[in-house]
Amino acid sequence: MRAGAIALYEEAFHDQAGPLFMRAADGRALPLQMARWCGPPDATDEDLLRHCRGPVLDVGCGPGRLTVALTERGIPALGVDISRAAVARVRQAGAPALHRSVFDPLPGHGRWATVLLADGNIGIGGLPGLLLNRCAELLAPGGRLLIETEPGNVDERITACLEHPDGRRGPLFPWARLGTAALLRAAADVGLHVVERWRVRDREFVCAAKRSASRFGLWPARASGTATEVPRSLCSVLNRR
């Protein structure tokens, strides 16, 4: 999702997690789970959190329920999101977050034990293979990528916009939706090894690791984050790896 396409998303934070939809170009209205994203972790989130080893990079962290929960448990974590309002909300809750795209330079390149792609964030940018490669580059040796997939047999690249119930729409952006079978194919295509897959209630997850070196060396090995953006304690954890 492009930064200019998220004004309605940010507005929803202030509407007490009101309804919001992703409207696909073919007319489908895909509801966004704003109430769940803005609330505390539910039982399924708790199961996902138990799979996390620190330090954790939460890609597309949104209002930060997972980043905050990890931080509260003493697990080093950093949220990354293109929404300024989302990042501000995470920081206000006491967890670190950066206003960045996952494709921007990021701290801890090659030193994250876990990279999270929850809540459909495998769709970021509309090119899952490129996103998976980027996340793999951020992982430490032996690190794990935790990915939430769509329920059912879904594999599509779409153009969509955000739509408020009052009919207002944002600009178009590319997105992707992958079920578990499609994710397994995409992971194999970029050299990722699937370690585990599981389902809790109506949500499905895949844990993947690097099988070999990433195919695309598109991002710099050194990445930035100022001292005021990334807590010293998290920097020290990353620098030890």
Phi, psi and omega in degrees: 000130181282151184303321182289351184264005191250012181302318179293326177298314179293323177299324182296334176300326184268357179260029181054049178057045181292173184290149178205148183233154166258116182262113179285158182298336179275005175101347181294141175254114181256111184291140174264142186272061185299319182298318179291318182295327182272352182265186176285163178301137176267185185299323179290320175301319181300320177297317178297317181298328179292342177275352186274132170246137182276156000283148185244132172254117182262100185278127184067049190295341181059217181290355162092024183299325181282316178300314181295316180299318178296315180299318180297335180268004179082012178266119181301128183211151178223128175267147178227130180205151179275356179267119177298321180296321179295314180298318179298321180295319178297314182295321179297332178277358174097013179244153180280144178205150178242141174275086183214159164275152175299338180272357174278164172302134182229151176291157174073027181303123179077016184228009180273130178284329179221134169243125182260132169233079182263173170057036178081008184289356169299343180280350185306126176083347178077004181230086185303323180298317179296318179295316179297319177298317179299314180296322178297323179295332181281341184287146170285161172305131183081002180287165184232142175254119180255120188235129172268133182249166177284146174291145176088184184269081185244134176202092184212149172248126186231161166252132187214172172219162174274143183226128176276152178302338178279003175100348178293141180232148174268181178290162181286150176210155178278146180211165177224150177228121183231128167280180184298316181299318179293322179295320179299319177295315181296320179296316179297322182298331182253015173082020177269144179256126179280120182269323185201152171218143182204165181226135174231117186055239183257017181243142184237148185221153176227137173251124182230156179223163179289129174273325181205186180299146179299144183286329184249123175258065190268345186242149183294146180290330177261137182224163192245159173186121186288163181299330180282341181271323184243121181303147181301323181297321178289320178301319181294323177297315181294322183288340178281343187278000000 
